[in-house]
Amino acid sequence: MLHPSYTDLMNVVNAGVEEGETPIVNSRYSIVLATAKRARQIIGGAEPLIDPKGRKPLSTAVEELNVGAMKITTADDEEDDI
């Protein structure tokens, strides 16, 4: 079983969203994609944003998301940066 749960992770990601705004993440699928992408970055040599403590890359990515070290951006946010 995944600890923290998908619901907990969605609450962490959407914590900064004000009432009435569209949530950043509204499905488990988005959480899975974001953590898988981050795990691939770690496997590829990116430095973990937290102390990995011997964890596997996916567990490290989940923990980064849970503690708020990693942020999920939408496609709209990425276009604004260009």
PyMOL commands that set and color helices and strands:
alter all, ss='L'
color gray80, all
select helices_A, chain A and resi 6-13+28-43+57-67+75-81
alter helices_A, ss='H'
color red, helices_A
deselect
rebuild
show_as cartoon
